[in-house]
Amino acid sequence: MVLVFFYFTDRDQQAIDNRAEPADVVVDVRGKQWAWDFNYKRVT
């Protein structure tokens, strides 16, 4: 059972980490003392 979970976790993690295609959106994140700022920039 553990091996089945490991297989699916590894398969999904490899798909998430695959960077063969360029990103559609770049997220600029800036941390402040009490807040976060998120800016989404579309890549053209």
N, CA, C and O atoms as a GROMACS GRO file, in nm:
protein
  176
    1MET      N    1   0.083  -0.119   0.000
    1MET     CA    2   0.000   0.000   0.000
    1MET      C    3   0.088   0.126   0.000
    1MET      O    4   0.060   0.222  -0.072
    2VAL      N    5   0.191   0.125   0.080
    2VAL     CA    6   0.281   0.240   0.088
    2VAL      C    7   0.348   0.262  -0.048
    2VAL      O    8   0.367   0.377  -0.089
    3LEU      N    9   0.385   0.155  -0.115
    3LEU     CA   10   0.449   0.169  -0.245
    3LEU      C   11   0.355   0.231  -0.348
    3LEU      O   12   0.400   0.307  -0.434
    4VAL      N   13   0.228   0.201  -0.339
    4VAL     CA   14   0.130   0.261  -0.430
    4VAL      C   15   0.121   0.411  -0.406
    4VAL      O   16   0.121   0.489  -0.502
    5PHE      N   17   0.114   0.454  -0.280
    5PHE     CA   18   0.111   0.596  -0.249
    5PHE      C   19   0.240   0.665  -0.294
    5PHE      O   20   0.235   0.776  -0.347
    6PHE      N   21   0.354   0.600  -0.273
    6PHE     CA   22   0.481   0.656  -0.316
    6PHE      C   23   0.484   0.674  -0.467
    6PHE      O   24   0.532   0.777  -0.517
    7TYR      N   25   0.435   0.576  -0.540
    7TYR     CA   26   0.434   0.585  -0.687
    7TYR      C   27   0.355   0.706  -0.734
    7TYR      O   28   0.405   0.784  -0.815
    8PHE      N   29   0.233   0.722  -0.685
    8PHE     CA   30   0.148   0.832  -0.729
    8PHE      C   31   0.203   0.967  -0.682
    8PHE      O   32   0.194   1.065  -0.756
    9THR      N   33   0.260   0.973  -0.564
    9THR     CA   34   0.321   1.097  -0.516
    9THR      C   35   0.439   1.135  -0.602
    9THR      O   36   0.453   1.252  -0.640
   10ASP      N   37   0.524   1.040  -0.634
   10ASP     CA   38   0.641   1.067  -0.718
   10ASP      C   39   0.600   1.110  -0.858
   10ASP      O   40   0.659   1.202  -0.914
   11ARG      N   41   0.501   1.046  -0.915
   11ARG     CA   42   0.453   1.080  -1.049
   11ARG      C   43   0.400   1.223  -1.053
   11ARG      O   44   0.432   1.300  -1.143
   12ASP      N   45   0.318   1.258  -0.954
   12ASP     CA   46   0.260   1.392  -0.950
   12ASP      C   47   0.366   1.498  -0.922
   12ASP      O   48   0.360   1.608  -0.978
   13GLN      N   49   0.462   1.466  -0.836
   13GLN     CA   50   0.567   1.563  -0.804
   13GLN      C   51   0.654   1.591  -0.926
   13GLN      O   52   0.695   1.706  -0.947
   14GLN      N   53   0.682   1.491  -1.005
   14GLN     CA   54   0.760   1.512  -1.128
   14GLN      C   55   0.684   1.599  -1.227
   14GLN      O   56   0.744   1.681  -1.295
   15ALA      N   57   0.553   1.582  -1.236
   15ALA     CA   58   0.472   1.664  -1.326
   15ALA      C   59   0.470   1.810  -1.280
   15ALA      O   60   0.473   1.901  -1.362
   16ILE      N   61   0.465   1.831  -1.149
   16ILE     CA   62   0.465   1.967  -1.095
   16ILE      C   63   0.600   2.034  -1.118
   16ILE      O   64   0.606   2.152  -1.153
   17ASP      N   65   0.708   1.960  -1.098
   17ASP     CA   66   0.844   2.016  -1.110
   17ASP      C   67   0.892   2.030  -1.253
   17ASP      O   68   0.996   2.091  -1.276
   18ASN      N   69   0.820   1.975  -1.350
   18ASN     CA   70   0.862   1.982  -1.490
   18ASN      C   71   0.857   2.127  -1.539
   18ASN      O   72   0.751   2.190  -1.539
   19ARG      N   73   0.971   2.179  -1.580
   19ARG     CA   74   0.978   2.318  -1.626
   19ARG      C   75   1.018   2.325  -1.773
   19ARG      O   76   1.089   2.416  -1.814
   20ALA      N   77   0.972   2.230  -1.851
   20ALA     CA   78   1.005   2.227  -1.993
   20ALA      C   79   0.938   2.341  -2.069
   20ALA      O   80   0.994   2.393  -2.165
   21GLU      N   81   0.819   2.380  -2.026
   21GLU     CA   82   0.746   2.488  -2.090
   21GLU      C   83   0.759   2.615  -2.006
   21GLU      O   84   0.760   2.607  -1.883
   22PRO      N   85   0.769   2.731  -2.069
   22PRO     CA   86   0.778   2.856  -1.992
   22PRO      C   87   0.646   2.885  -1.918
   22PRO      O   88   0.539   2.840  -1.959
   23ALA      N   89   0.657   2.958  -1.811
   23ALA     CA   90   0.540   2.991  -1.730
   23ALA      C   91   0.450   3.091  -1.801
   23ALA      O   92   0.499   3.175  -1.876
   24ASP      N   93   0.320   3.082  -1.778
   24ASP     CA   94   0.223   3.176  -1.834
   24ASP      C   95   0.213   3.303  -1.751
   24ASP      O   96   0.183   3.410  -1.802
   25VAL      N   97   0.240   3.289  -1.621
   25VAL     CA   98   0.227   3.401  -1.528
   25VAL      C   99   0.348   3.401  -1.435
   25VAL      O  100   0.393   3.296  -1.390
   26VAL      N  101   0.399   3.521  -1.407
   26VAL     CA  102   0.506   3.538  -1.308
   26VAL      C  103   0.444   3.607  -1.188
   26VAL      O  104   0.377   3.710  -1.203
   27VAL      N  105   0.466   3.552  -1.070
   27VAL     CA  106   0.410   3.611  -0.948
   27VAL      C  107   0.524   3.677  -0.870
   27VAL      O  108   0.620   3.611  -0.831
   28ASP      N  109   0.511   3.806  -0.848
   28ASP     CA  110   0.606   3.882  -0.768
   28ASP      C  111   0.548   3.893  -0.628
   28ASP      O  112   0.444   3.956  -0.608
   29VAL      N  113   0.615   3.833  -0.529
   29VAL     CA  114   0.566   3.831  -0.392
   29VAL      C  115   0.662   3.909  -0.304
   29VAL      O  116   0.782   3.886  -0.307
   30ARG      N  117   0.608   4.001  -0.227
   30ARG     CA  118   0.689   4.080  -0.135
   30ARG      C  119   0.629   4.072   0.005
   30ARG      O  120   0.512   4.102   0.026
   31GLY      N  121   0.712   4.029   0.099
   31GLY     CA  122   0.667   4.017   0.238
   31GLY      C  123   0.696   4.144   0.316
   31GLY      O  124   0.806   4.199   0.308
   32LYS      N  125   0.598   4.188   0.390
   32LYS     CA  126   0.613   4.303   0.479
   32LYS      C  127   0.599   4.253   0.622
   32LYS      O  128   0.579   4.134   0.645
   33GLN      N  129   0.609   4.343   0.716
   33GLN     CA  130   0.604   4.300   0.854
   33GLN      C  131   0.470   4.233   0.888
   33GLN      O  132   0.468   4.130   0.956
   34TRP      N  133   0.360   4.288   0.841
   34TRP     CA  134   0.229   4.235   0.877
   34TRP      C  135   0.143   4.197   0.756
   34TRP      O  136   0.024   4.172   0.772
   35ALA      N  137   0.202   4.193   0.636
   35ALA     CA  138   0.120   4.166   0.518
   35ALA      C  139   0.205   4.112   0.404
   35ALA      O  140   0.328   4.113   0.411
   36TRP      N  141   0.138   4.066   0.301
   36TRP     CA  142   0.202   4.019   0.178
   36TRP      C  143   0.145   4.097   0.062
   36TRP      O  144   0.026   4.128   0.060
   37ASP      N  145   0.229   4.130  -0.036
   37ASP     CA  146   0.184   4.191  -0.162
   37ASP      C  147   0.208   4.090  -0.274
   37ASP      O  148   0.317   4.036  -0.288
   38PHE      N  149   0.104   4.066  -0.354
   38PHE     CA  150   0.113   3.975  -0.467
   38PHE      C  151   0.085   4.053  -0.594
   38PHE      O  152  -0.019   4.118  -0.605
   39ASN      N  153   0.175   4.047  -0.691
   39ASN     CA  154   0.155   4.109  -0.823
   39ASN      C  155   0.170   4.001  -0.927
   39ASN      O  156   0.272   3.932  -0.934
   40TYR      N  157   0.067   3.985  -1.009
   40TYR     CA  158   0.066   3.885  -1.114
   40TYR      C  159   0.096   3.950  -1.247
   40TYR      O  160   0.025   4.041  -1.290
   41LYS      N  161   0.204   3.903  -1.312
   41LYS     CA  162   0.245   3.961  -1.439
   41LYS      C  163   0.231   3.855  -1.547
   41LYS      O  164   0.291   3.748  -1.538
   42ARG      N  165   0.152   3.886  -1.649
   42ARG     CA  166   0.133   3.793  -1.760
   42ARG      C  167   0.256   3.797  -1.849
   42ARG      O  168   0.303   3.904  -1.887
   43VAL      N  169   0.307   3.679  -1.882
   43VAL     CA  170   0.422   3.669  -1.970
   43VAL      C  171   0.373   3.665  -2.114
   43VAL      O  172   0.286   3.584  -2.148
   44THR      N  173   0.428   3.752  -2.198
   44THR     CA  174   0.384   3.756  -2.338
   44THR      C  175   0.487   3.696  -2.430
   44THR      O  176   0.466   3.692  -2.551
   0.00000   0.00000   0.00000
